[in-house]
Amino acid sequence: MAEYILELQNITKEFPGVKALSEVTFGVQRGHVHALVGENGAGKSTLIKVICGVYPYGNYEGTVKFEGKECRFRTIREVESAGIACIHQELNLVPDMSVAENVFLNNQPHKFGVVNFDEQFDQCKKLLAQVGLEVNPDEIVRNLGVGQQQMVEIAKALSRDVKLLLLDEPTAALTEAEVDTLLDLVDKLRQKGVTCIYISHRLDEIMRLCDDITILRDGQTIETRPKANMTKDDMISLMVGREMNNLFPRVPHTRGEVGFEIRNFVVPHPDIPGRNVINNISLKAYKGEILGISGLMGAGRTELFTAVYGAYRTKGSGEIYIDGKKVDIRKPQDALDNGFFIVSEDRKKLGLNLIMSIKENTTLASLEKVSKAGVLDEGAEVSYTTKYVKEIRTKTPSIEVAVNTLSGGNQQKVVLAKALMSDPKVMILDEPTRGIDVGAKYEIYKIMNELVDKGVVIIMISSEMEEILGMSDRILTIAEGEITGEFDAREATQEILMRAAVGRSAK
């Protein structure tokens, strides 16, 4: 009989107007990596917050058992003392403190109330070696990359003798090499007897790493199975409640005239004098097509279009044309005035005001449409927002709810609504489906196709090869600030794109 380290029985959690979890029940076997899978809004993150004490006992219904005993955790510290640790999507580190100080935060080795800094340094060095991170324990966390910071979080968990480690979308912002390092580490932790609950939208990671899989949908447990009895297609069908034979709804597009053009664009490096992040790039994007931009992280994809938009740290030089007309863009407002909108890769920091409502976010970039003589017309705000909620199928109980209460996929739809309200001629979609589930991705892809049909120029930057190949009509690859390849998507392959992405031109 299976030995469960964690058992969840009839867990129910309600918010005003929304039942986020409804009688969720399953067990996690000791020493296993257990995947928790579902669409955005399925209840995964809410469930994690129940387990790790963010929602304490009394704020939910049902029973949590850990190591065979019912738990009534009222503080996060009680959870940590029991041997449960969580690595959230937003890393919980203090940027201006050292690695060692972060690893032992509120847990410093001490005697008579005095911290033993030498012991802290030595213990931290051993923990960093355990997670495969070669940095000085005295290094300031702000100076580390996202992947390195992720490892610091895990070292912090290990410093507390963790028995159950929860990882919520741990690879969302990592490079492929960093993903491999993290997955190898989780595998080593499993071999040492640490149990893990692993949340990811990347189904390949689930199939590679996990022993068991639980599917959540609409706040309910749909099924728990050993990975050996589950395929990717099974997961997708159970997650969305329907068959999805084509993950990428490609539709025939008819290419029209040039809608957007960059000529001889150069962007100086913001920190290294004499060096450029973009070297003399020229490109054309046509109406009636989705232009995919592929390349490795750091290749200059985001930097190019952020500079063209007037929002990069250094000013680019070169010529920009929209609908054949040369435009002068010095700042984002100039871009908006010319019908040019970027949907940022970081929607939470750069795309939305999370504490504002759906209505306020939707109209934020187009206040002139909903105001008269400087006074907001609330009726117009409601009318516009309701229109876009219906058009792009945003799931929400009300347009007045704060955006931070929405799932990632629905937050992305609010960003798109904000973009659409600005009447864009050109839309740059930078990682448009990062951190959202397969069902929400499908909805975003359908919206992209609808925009192309309306004559909007769509340029999609993506790190996912399958997405680039599945949705683009034409693909450009960028490496080291230069275009290294141009392909018809019907003829391109992942191998061809990767060769071009590492700088081996395949034009």
C-alpha angles and dihedrals in degrees: 000000000000117000110224120205090186129030124184117195123189095329110188126178126178133191124188105296094353134083101206096179128024119191095319109190131177142115133237116217118228113258094014132117103232118196121216108200135178146116121287106281093029091116102256098129092042090054091049089053090053092051096046097044102253084122101040128209110292093037093082138032126241136045133292115197122190120187089349097306128105110247126215099180113182099174137034089238090061089053092050091047089055090057101260120130132176131205104202127203089252105056115239100220133125103238098206096049125084125261091253092049090052094046092053099033107152087355104073120155105248146158124213088352094305117120114235099220095183091055091045090053093048095046091047091051090054092048092049089051088051091057093040096247116144104199134119111263087226092058114118111248093227089067094059128091121247092258091051091048089052089057091049088056090053092047087052090054092048091052088068095053093253119207099176120033120191117200117191111197091325096172100045094108100028131108119242091259091050090048090055091049092050094047091049089051093051088050091052091049089053090052088054091053100260112142117219135197107203124196118191140145088210102096093189088063090050092051092046099046116022133086099196135020131208118192120208123193127176091348095307135108107249100177145332119209140160110261089242088068097045132077128193089252090052090052093049093048092048093045097052099028093234141069114271106192093167115041091185113053096208112181128186111269127194111219114229135178127325108280100176133022137177121195126197095336118185127182120190118224109259095220108025116064114223094020128103129211089199121037116201099309121183123181143156129215120195134211111250097037141083108229111206120208113203133181144113122287109280093026092119101256097127093035092056097054095037088056092047087051090054095244104104123108091248126040117249125220127217139075128297124196128189116187088349094304120117110236132194111223116182099151138013092265089060088053092050091048088056095048097259119135133175123205099207124227088233103057094172096056103028108018107045145030097227098201093051123086128259088254094052094046093047094055098035097100094041105045091142088070094056102039139071122203089347094308119118116240102216092191090058090047091053092046096051094043094048089051093054094042087058096040096052096031100239112184110225138131090225142358087235096066119108114260091234089070092062129090119255093258093052091045087056090052090054089054089051091049089052089051094047092051089061089062095236124204091186126031124188110200108196110196090334096183102036112141096004129113130255095260093051090046090057090052092050091050091052090051090052091053091049091052092050089052088054091055099257114146107236121200114180122196112196139164091201110093093199091055093048092049094040099051109023126093092194129015133208121191122209126199127173092350097309136097107250102174146015120198144174102240091226090062100038126097133191089254093053092048093047092052090053092043092059090052102267100131115225101177 
